[in-house]
């Protein structure tokens, strides 16, 4: 069965459902998206890996995995979301060491967090995308419009307006200071929220 390559389109948190995060993957050559509910730690780890401006003072678990793998010359060739049972996605890490390939079972959120760090492609099978995928029309000629549609889509998934209102009283400089403090204190969830607020204001 042919594999379908996926990209990460967005990650969001719910202010109304504690600990609820949504990761949205999309077809590289299509318009279907695959929403996956993930935990807070994995959401933070994925957000940190995607955000180049936030560097944790100490390695996270997935960073440690990457360092361990590199020391022993293990590369991650790809990850495959290969099964969906009762709403739970199952994934595999396709690893290679000295030309020998091994497949390791992994939670999908962990697999994606690791894939980002190795720049490894993410794949799934057509039947999984047909079962759990949702159609979202993106406009490749208008990236801003596409980004806005993804934001709206995440809001619908989590029944959350995905807007930050806790930081309205702070200036942009104060937000940058608080971001630095959050990273220093290893509060990556707060850092991600502050980063989103800064980015939102920068686009105005």
Protein Blocks (a to p, Z undefined) as FASTA:
>chain_A
ZZdddddfbdcddfklghiacdddddfkbcbdcdddddfklmmmmmmmmmmkbccfbdcf
klmmmmmmmmnopacfbdcdfbdeehiacddddddeehiacdddddfklmmmmmmmnopa
cdddfklmmmmpccddddfklmmlmmmmmmmmmmmmnopghiafklmmpcfklmmmmmmm
mmmnopaklmmmmmmmmmmmmmZZ
